[in-house]
Amino acid sequence: MVKTPPQSKLLLPPLENGDRLNRYEFERRYSAMPSLKKAELIEGAVYMAAAALRFKSHGQPHAHLMGWLWTYEVATSGVALGDTPTVRLDSENEPQPDAVLLIEERAGGQSRISVDDYVEGAPELVAEIAASSAAIDLGDKKRAYCRNGVKEYIVWQVFDQKLDWFYLQEGEYLSLPTDTDGIVCSQIFPGLWLAVEDLLAGNIPRVLAILQEGLASPEHAMFLQKLAKP
């Protein structure tokens, strides 16, 4: 006798680039494909990354960006860093940013970690390494982050040797200014300073040295006090 499999065991259609889905159906199909490493739902459309990632155009820049953010996290109790986490933004957007830096919910952050261990809501800062994905990162994804209240958005355009750092003001993304020394300073995370040209050139010792100056600033000390308040 041939047994009919339970409804929950029936095969689901696989995710395909360009599928138009809501977040519920996206998660259902994604969960049924455990071998799939990265897929995103952006403005209701599915985007699937290539299985192989190149070293200089993604792997190394990603590592350098994470090292900079990790150093800040270690020195700043009350913030949390995530490496390509799934973020539930709204019914049509569930991205997996290359990095998120968020203020923990207990410290007054605007996102939270769900019971099933996903980020829900908008992290304070999102960063993307944009190689072949630049059009998406600066198009639909940027609009989705802006609309959902991601306060700062970093896009590192590897092929163009360019880094944009946007901040949210009155519903629009504006570019953070660079000071006379070529340093960009976060408005949301005091002390998070970036020597942009040094990062682009791979001069990581100077990137970390400038960050240490930010971590030693009075603004960062005041931020730590604010995060510590119940």
C-alpha positions in Angstrom: 0.0 0.0 0.0 1.3 3.4 -1.0 1.1 5.8 1.9 0.2 9.5 1.3 2.7 11.7 3.0 1.3 14.2 5.5 0.5 17.6 4.2 3.5 19.1 6.1 5.8 16.8 4.3 4.7 17.6 0.8 7.4 19.1 -1.4 7.4 22.9 -1.7 8.4 24.7 -4.8 12.1 25.7 -4.5 13.1 29.3 -4.2 14.1 30.9 -7.5 15.6 34.3 -8.3 12.8 36.7 -9.1 10.0 34.8 -7.3 7.3 37.2 -6.0 6.4 36.1 -2.5 5.3 37.4 0.8 7.5 36.9 3.8 5.6 34.0 5.2 5.9 32.0 1.9 9.5 33.0 1.5 10.4 31.7 5.0 8.5 28.5 4.4 10.3 27.7 1.2 13.7 28.9 2.5 13.3 26.6 5.5 12.7 23.6 3.2 16.1 24.2 1.5 18.7 23.6 4.2 21.5 23.5 1.7 20.8 27.1 0.6 23.2 29.5 2.3 21.7 32.9 1.4 18.5 34.1 0.0 16.8 37.5 0.5 13.3 38.9 0.1 13.6 42.5 -1.1 10.4 44.5 -1.9 8.6 41.2 -2.5 11.2 39.7 -4.9 13.6 36.8 -4.1 17.3 37.4 -4.6 19.7 34.5 -4.3 23.5 35.0 -3.9 26.0 33.0 -5.9 27.2 29.9 -4.1 30.9 30.9 -4.5 32.2 34.2 -3.1 35.4 35.7 -4.4 38.2 36.6 -2.0 39.2 40.2 -2.9 35.8 41.4 -4.1 33.8 40.1 -1.1 35.6 37.8 1.4 38.4 40.1 2.4 36.4 43.3 2.5 33.8 41.6 4.6 36.4 40.4 7.0 37.9 43.9 7.3 34.5 45.5 7.9 33.6 42.9 10.5 36.9 43.3 12.3 36.3 47.1 12.6 32.7 46.6 13.9 33.7 43.7 16.2 36.3 46.0 17.8 33.6 48.5 18.5 31.2 45.9 19.9 33.9 44.6 22.3 34.4 48.1 23.7 30.7 49.0 23.9 28.5 47.0 26.3 24.8 47.2 25.1 25.4 46.8 21.4 25.5 43.6 19.4 27.1 42.7 16.1 25.7 40.2 13.6 27.3 38.6 10.6 24.8 38.1 7.7 21.7 37.5 10.0 18.2 37.2 8.7 16.3 40.4 9.4 12.5 40.5 9.4 11.7 44.0 8.3 8.2 43.9 7.0 5.8 41.6 5.0 7.8 42.0 1.8 11.4 42.4 3.1 13.6 39.8 4.8 17.2 40.6 3.9 20.4 39.0 5.1 22.8 42.0 5.4 26.5 41.4 5.4 26.6 43.0 8.9 24.3 44.6 11.4 25.1 46.6 14.5 22.2 47.1 16.8 21.5 48.5 20.2 20.2 45.7 22.4 16.5 45.9 23.3 17.3 46.1 27.0 19.3 49.2 26.3 16.6 50.9 24.3 17.3 49.5 20.8 14.6 49.6 18.1 14.8 45.9 17.1 14.6 42.7 19.0 15.6 39.0 18.8 12.6 36.8 18.2 11.8 33.6 20.0 13.1 31.6 17.0 16.4 33.7 17.0 15.9 36.2 14.1 16.3 39.9 14.2 12.8 41.6 14.0 12.6 45.3 13.2 15.2 47.6 11.9 18.8 47.4 13.3 20.3 50.8 14.0 23.1 50.1 11.4 23.3 47.9 8.4 26.3 47.3 6.2 26.6 45.7 2.7 29.5 44.7 0.6 28.4 45.6 -2.9 30.2 43.9 -5.8 27.8 42.4 -8.3 24.9 43.4 -6.0 25.5 47.2 -6.1 22.3 47.9 -8.1 20.2 46.1 -5.6 22.0 47.5 -2.5 21.7 51.1 -3.7 18.2 50.6 -5.2 15.4 48.5 -3.7 17.3 47.4 -0.6 18.2 51.0 0.2 14.6 52.1 -0.1 13.5 49.2 2.1 16.0 50.0 4.8 15.1 53.7 4.7 11.3 53.1 4.8 11.7 50.7 7.8 13.9 53.0 9.8 17.4 51.6 9.6 19.2 54.7 11.0 22.5 54.3 9.2 23.4 52.3 6.1 26.9 51.6 4.8 27.5 50.4 1.3 31.0 49.4 0.2 31.2 49.4 -3.6 34.2 47.2 -4.0 34.7 47.5 -7.8 34.3 51.3 -7.7 36.6 51.6 -4.6 33.9 53.7 -2.9 32.1 53.6 0.4 28.9 55.4 1.1 27.6 55.9 4.7 24.1 57.2 4.8 22.1 58.4 7.8 18.3 58.7 8.2 16.9 62.2 8.5 13.2 63.0 8.1 12.6 59.9 6.1 15.5 60.3 3.7 19.0 58.9 3.5 21.7 61.6 3.5 25.5 61.1 3.3 27.5 61.4 6.5 30.2 64.1 6.0 33.9 63.3 6.1 36.0 65.6 8.2 39.3 67.3 7.1 41.2 64.2 8.1 39.1 61.9 6.0 37.2 60.4 9.0 33.5 59.6 9.1 31.8 59.5 12.5 28.6 57.6 13.2 25.7 59.7 14.6 24.0 56.7 16.2 27.1 55.0 17.6 29.4 57.6 19.2 33.0 56.6 18.9 32.5 54.5 15.7 35.0 56.4 13.6 36.1 55.2 10.1 39.2 56.2 8.1 37.5 55.6 4.8 40.4 55.8 2.4 42.5 53.6 4.6 39.8 51.0 4.7 39.6 51.1 0.9 43.3 50.8 0.6 43.5 47.9 3.0 45.5 49.9 5.6 43.7 48.2 8.5 46.2 49.1 11.3 45.3 52.8 10.7 41.6 52.0 10.5 41.8 50.4 13.9 44.0 53.2 15.3 41.4 55.8 14.3 38.7 53.6 15.8 40.6 53.5 19.1 40.7 57.3 19.1 36.9 57.3 18.8 36.6 54.7 21.6 38.7 57.0 23.8 36.5 60.1 23.1 34.2 61.7 25.7 31.2 61.0 23.4 31.8 57.3 23.6 32.1 57.4 27.4 28.8 59.2 27.6 27.2 56.7 25.2 28.3 53.8 27.6 26.7 55.6 30.5 23.4 56.0 28.5 23.4 52.3 27.5 24.0 51.2 31.1 20.9 53.0 32.4 17.9 50.6 33.0 
